[in-house]
Amino acid sequence: MFESLQDRLGSILNGLTGRGALSEADVSAALREVRRALLEADVALDVVRSFTEKVREKAVGAEILKSIKPGQMVVKIVHDELVEMLGSEGVTIDLNAPAPVVIMMVGLQGSGKTTTTGKIANRMKSRDKKKVLMASLDTRRPAAQEQLRQLGVQTGVDTLPIIAGQSPTDIAARAVQAAKLGGHDVVILDTAGRTHIDEPLMIEMAEIKRKSNPHEILLVADALTGQDAVNLARNFDERVGITGLVLTRMDGDGRGGAALSMRAVTGKPIKLIGVGEKMGELEEFHPRRVADRILGMGDIVSLVEKAAENIDAEKAAAMAAKMAKGKFDLNDLADQLKQMQKMGGMGGIMGLMPGMAGMKDKMAAAGLDDTLFKRQLAIISSMTKAERTNPDLLKHSRKKRIAAGSGTDAADINKLLKMHRQMADMMKMMGGKGKGGMMKQMMGGLANKMGLGGGGMPDLSKLDPKQLEALQKQAEAAGLKPGGMPGLGGGGLPGLGGAKLPGLGGGFPGLPGLPKKK
């Protein structure tokens, strides 16, 4: 969503960080570019103006800390102001009220209210273990009530039975009554929208609010609408009063200005963002993480959360056991590729990793994008069970058959087999047989070099800071510098040739438990 803004701000701020000292003219020139980038991203003019003024005040009058370059200080100030503009803390839907908690969804037609209602209900049911009732108050749009009923069936959430001819206010009163009788924790009211804001709509919303007394009124807005979304938010807030915003289509290729403007204009927090069509594709909005992503600083917390949600713990444990034995077949490779796809593919993962946002284009140019994953999975799917567990069976005639079945050619199959072979070699070295595997040998060797004896490493968790510091010095004296293992030259693992696997680029980054040198 913020890709164009991310590229522009990234290049502007990179130009500043390389300099030793900054003059006021440098800061002014950079801020002029920042202003232009924000306006092009569809951020409201008054929001842009106040943002750049705040940054200028802080940047020109900033005491530059020792050891921090002035350019980096400006980046920090821009980052902090972005966080401030988006709302300093993430705010979730408040359910702290007597049951049933009433949530009223408002917004224009086509902004995704009904689908978002289904997503929120599904999230509360699965994550918060709440009993939810959904009710459609949209009597104008054909099949709107039926659409919500179908979403209820799909997610296993209760919906209010449809009674023809009832007015929206009567349906709201009946929904709250039904939720009380049915022992529901939450009732979500999906109200009608219009193609534009009009008086009858606002009167209807106010009447529904009076009848149902909602604890939360969430405005659902399409993130692709740009400037108009700001007027929409202002109008709804003045006439009905909203408690928070939900932005849909945040996965689109829009410029993201609505997200940056709406929070600043209304002062209401963005609580959730829709990042796809599926029922599970709804995320909490974390201002600091979004600011990190916009400035290309990555978002490791979201990456870890995504991994925790998508990675099957049992499969991971089975995989670890296999790796310890030095086994890694094509089924395992396919599992790894599927996990990466679930986490948003190569682009999604790279976007969340610090300093890697700029690598996405280079990787796509080199053909290392998500289509490569699909192609590799198609190749593995076209193999027999025996071929997947024993790739040595793949001779010319079999490769021809697999190529025909997967719509690829022999060169693609050879590339996949080479990648698998390199990964399998690495697994063997990490947990191979013989003297207990490369990792164990290196640990034991290091312990002996440092005069610890015993053929193993001490329990680092039981050492006090002074002992750890002494251990660090001994490690460095023994030839182990942070960022590389002895004998590996800090250049990745042997046997991987030129192509290094992501994450293994620079050898092993320090040992866990050893403090980094100050």
N, C-alpha and C positions, 0 to 999 in steps of 0.2 A: 504493500500500500504506500509506504513512504519512500519507495526506491529512488524516485527522481530527486526528492528533497535531500535524501541521504547522500546521493552522489554529489549534488551541488555544494551542500554544507561541508562534506568531507574534503572536497578539493580546495574550498576557500580556507578552511581551518588548517589544512596541511601546509598551505603556503605560509601561514603564520608561525607554525611550530618550529620550522627549520631555522628561524632567525634568532640571533643572540639577543638583540635589544629591539624594542618596538617604540616607534614614535607615535604621537597622537594622530598623525596623518595616516600611518599604517592601519591603526585601529579604525579610523573613519572609513578608509577605503574598503576594509574587510566588512564593516557593518553595512556599507552600501550594498555590497554583494549579498550579504545575509538577508537584507530587506527585500532585495529583488527575488531571491530564491524563495522566501516565504510568500511573497505576493503571487509568484508563479504557481506555488503549491495551493493557491486558493484560500490562504488565511486572510481573515477580515482585516481591512486597512487599519482600523483603530487598534486592533490587537497587535499588528506588526509594529505600529508606531510606538506603542508603550513598551513592547518587548525590546526593540533596539535602543530606546532611550535608557531603559534600566541597565542593559548590557554596557552601554557607553559610560554611564556614570560609574559603574563598578570597575570597568576595564581601565578607564583613564585615571581614576583615583586609587586603583588597587595597589596595595603594598605587595610587591612581588616577593614571594617567599624565597629564601635562599634555597639553592639546588633545584628550583623550578624555573624553567625558561619562561619568559614573558608570554610567548605564544601559547604554551600549555596552560598558563593561567587564564588566558582569554577563552580557550576551549572549555575549561572548567566553569567559567562564569556563564558561557552560553549554555552549557549543559544544565547548570543549576537553575537558570531562568526558564529553560524548556520544561524542567520538572515542575517548577512553580506554575507555569502556564497550563500544564496538563492536570494540575492538582497534586500537591506534594505527596499525599498518601493514597493508596488504592482503597476504595470504599466498596464493600459488598452489599448485597440486598439485606436490609434489616428485617429480621423475623422476630425481633424482641417486642412482642405485643401479645395480648390474649388471643388464643385460637378461636376461630379461624382468622389468620392474618390475611387481609384483603390487599391484593396487588392489582392495580388498574393499569392497563396498557393503553397508551394513546399515541397518535401519530397520523400521518397522511396515508392515503391509500397507496398500496404498492411498496411501502417501506419495509415490509416483512414482519408486521405485527403478529399475525397468526402463527407463522413458523417460529418466531422468537418465543411466543407463548409456550409452544410445544417444547422448545429447547430448554427454557427455564424450568418448566414442570419436570422434564426428564432429568435435569441436573439435580433438582431438589430431591427427587425420588431416589436417584441412585447414589448421590454423594452425601446428602444431608439426612437421608432416610425419613423424609417427610411424606405424609399422606396428602396428596394434592387433588383439588377439583378444578377443572377448567370449564369456563362458560363463555360461549360466543354471544356477544351483544350486537353483532353485525346483522341486522335484519334486511339491509339494502342490497348488499353484494350477493349475487346468486351463488348458492352452495358454500357460502362462507362458514355457516354453522356445521355443514357436512364435512368441510375440510378439517375443522378442529376436531370433530368426532373421529375422523380417520387417523389424525395425529395421536389422539388418545389411545386408539386401538394399537397403533404402531409402537407406542412407548409404554403401554400398560398403565396409563394414567386415567383416572375417572373423568368423564365429561358430563355436564348437565344435560339431561334428556331434552330434546327439542320439542317445544310446544308452538305450533303455528299460530301466528296472529298476535303474539305477545309483544309489547313495546320493550325497547332496551332497558328502561328503568325498572319495569316489572321483572325482567329476566335477572337483573342485578340483585334485586331484593330476594327473588326466589333462590338464586345461587348462594347467597350468604346464609339463608335459612337452611338450605339443603346441606351446606358444609357443616353447620352447627349440628344438625341431626345425624349426619353421617360420620361425625368424629374426625373431620378433616383438619389438618394443621394449617393449610394454606388454600386460598381460593384465588384464582387468577382470572380477571375479567378482560376479555379481548374485545375492545370497543370498535365501533365502525370508524372508517376513515373517509376522507373526501379527496378529490384530486387537488383541492386547494383549501385554505382556511376560509370558512364562512361562518356567519353568525349562528344559523341553526345548529351547526356542529358544536360550537362552543357552549351554547345553551344546553344542548343534550349532555355534553361532558360534565358541566357543572351540576346538572340534575342527578346524573349517575353518581357523582362524587358525594352529593348530599344524602342520597339513598343508601349507598354502600359503605360510606365512611372508610375509604381505603387508607392503609398504613403507608403504602408506597404508591406513587404515581410515576410510572416509567415512560419517558418519551422515546419511542423507537424511531430512529432517523437513519436514512440511507447515507452512508459515508461518501457516496459518489455524487451527492447533490450539490456539494460546494457551498457557495455563499448563501444560497436560499435557505439552507439548513439552519443558519444562524437566526434569520428572521422567524423561521418556524419555531425554534426553541424559545425565542423571546416572547412570541405571541402566546404559545401554550403556557408558558410560565406565568405571564401576567393574568391570563384569563382563568386558567384551571389550577395552576400551581403544580410544579413537578418536583419530585424528590431526587430524580436521577435520570441519566441518559443511557440508552443502549444503542450502540452504533452497529448497523448491519453492513454486510459486504466489505468488511475490512480486508478481505483477501483480494479485492479487485485491483485494477491497475489505476485507480484514481489517484489524486495527488495528496489526499489526506488532510487538506486544509480545514475541513469541517471538524475533524477531531480536535485540532489545535484551537479552533476558534470558539466552539460551542461551550467548552468548559470555562474559557476566559470571559465570555459574554454573559452567560447565565449564572456563573458561580456555582452551578450544580455539578456534582461529580459524574464522570462517565463510569458506570458500574460494570457493564459487560460489553464485549464486542463479539459479533458474529464473524467467524473466519471461514465459513464454508456452508454448503447446503445440508450436510448430514446433521442428524439430531445431536450428536456429541460435539459438534464444532462451534462451541460457545466458550469464550475464555473470560476470566476476570481481567479488568484493565489495571495494569500497574504502571503509573506515570514514569517512575524512575527507569523501569525496564524499556519502555517505549522510547524515552529520551536516549538511553544507551544505544538502542537500535538505530535511531535516526542519525546519531553521530558516529555510527560504525564501530561502537565500542563492544558490540556483541551483547549477548544476554544469556550468560551461563546458567542462571537460576531457572529460566524458562526451559532451557535445553535439558537440564537435569529433571525438571518436573515432567516434561514431555516423555523423556526416557522412562521415568518411573511408571507413567500411565501406560505406555505402549509396550514395554519389554516384559515378557512373560518370565516371572521369577523361576518357575520350574525348568523352563527351557534353558534359561541362562545357567542354572546350576548343572543341568545335564551337559551343557556345552563345556562348562569349566572342567567337569570330570573327564570329558573326552580329550580336551586340550592337555590335561595333566598326563594323559597316556600318550600324547603326541599324535592323536588321530584327528583328522579334519577332512571330511569328504565333501562332495558337491552338494549333498543335502544341507550340510552345515552352512556352506557358502550361500545357498539359496535363502536359508533362514536369516542370515546376516543382512542380505540385500533387502528382504521383506521388512525387517525391523527398521532399516534406514528409510525405506519408503514411507512407513507408518509415521515416522518422525518428521515428515515433510520433505523427504528426498535430500539430495546433495545440496540444493539451493537453500532449503529451509534450515538445514543444519549449519551450513557455512554462514548464513545470515545471523545466526545466534552466537557464533564463536568470535571472541574478541580479535580484531585485526584481520578477520578473514572475509569481511563483506566485499572488499574490493577484488577478492580472488574469484568470485562467482563468474564474472564475465570472462576472465582468462581461462577458467576451467571449461566453460561452455564453448569457447573458441577452440579448445583442444579436444572437444568431443566428449568431455567427461561430465555429461549432464544426466538428468533422470531418464532420458530415452535409452541411455547405455544400460541402466539397471533393468529396464523393461526387456531390452534385447537379451541381456544375460539370463534373466529369469525364463524367457521364452526358450532359450537354448537348453537350459537345465530341465525344463518341463518336457522337452521333446526327447529326452533320454529315457532309457529303460531303468528299472530299479537297480539292476546289476551294474549298469554303466555309471549311475550316480555314486554308488558306493565304491566302485573300482574304476577310476578314469583311465587306467592303463589299457582297458579293453578297446578304447576308442582308436581304431585304425581307420584308414581312408574310406572304406565303404560305409562304415557306421557314421562317420562325419558327414558324408554326402546325404545320408538319410536324415540326420538331425538338422542339417542346414535347410533341407527341403521342408521339414516339418516346422521350423521356427522362422522361416522367411529370412535367413541370414546366409552367410557364406563361410567357407572353411577358415578364412582369416579371422573372423569373429570368434569362431570356436577355439582356434589356437590361442587367441588372446586371453579368453576366459580360462583355458586350461593352464596357461602360463601364470596367470594371476593366482589361480588356485594352488598351483605347485609352490609358488613363492610363499603363500600364506601357510601351507602345510609344512614347508621346511622350517618356517619360523616357529610354528607350534611345536615341532619336534625338538627344536633347540631349547625352547622355553620350558618344556616339561618332559623332554625325551628320557629314554631309558639310559642304561650305562651307569655312570657315577652319580645319578640323581638329577640329571638335567642341567642345562647350561646355567640357569638362574641360581640353582643350589651350589653348583661348582664355583660360580663367581662370588657368591656370598661367602662361602667357606674360604675361598682363596683370599678374599679381602680381609676376613677375620684373622687369618693366619698372618697376613702381611702386617696387620696392625698389632700383632702380638697378643691377640685375644685368645687364640687357640680354640680347641673344642670343635672346630670344623663348622661352626655356625655363627649367626649374628646374635648379639645380646638382645634381651627384651628392652627395646628402646623406650617403651611406655613407663618402665620402672626406674629410668635414670633421671637424676635431677638436671636442671639446666647447665650447671658447670660441667657435669660429666658428658652431657651431650655436646657441649662446645669442644671439649677435649677430644671427643670421638670424631667430631667434624674435622679438627686439625689433623688428627691421625689419618683420617680418610684421604685428605688432600695430600698429605705427605706420601701416602701410599699410591698416589697417582690417580685418585678418583676425584675429578672436579665436577661441580654441579653441571648437569647438562650432557654428560657423556660417561660411559663405563670404560674401565681400563681395557685397552686392546681394541676398542671399537672406533677410536678416533672421533667420537662424537658425531659420526655421520650416519647414524641409522644402524640397523642390524646387518651382519654379514649374510650373504646368500640372497639378498633382496635385489641385487643388481642396481641399476640406476633408478628404477621406479620404487619410491618409498610409499608405504601405506600411510593414509592420513593419520596424524597423531604420533607417527614414529619418526618424523622428519629429523629431529636432532638428537637421536639416541635417547637414553632414559633421563627425564628431567629430575635430577636429584633423588635421593632415597627418601621414602616417607619417614617422618620422625626426625630427620636431620635438619636442624634449622639452617635457613639460607644465611649466607654471610651478609652482615650489615654493610 
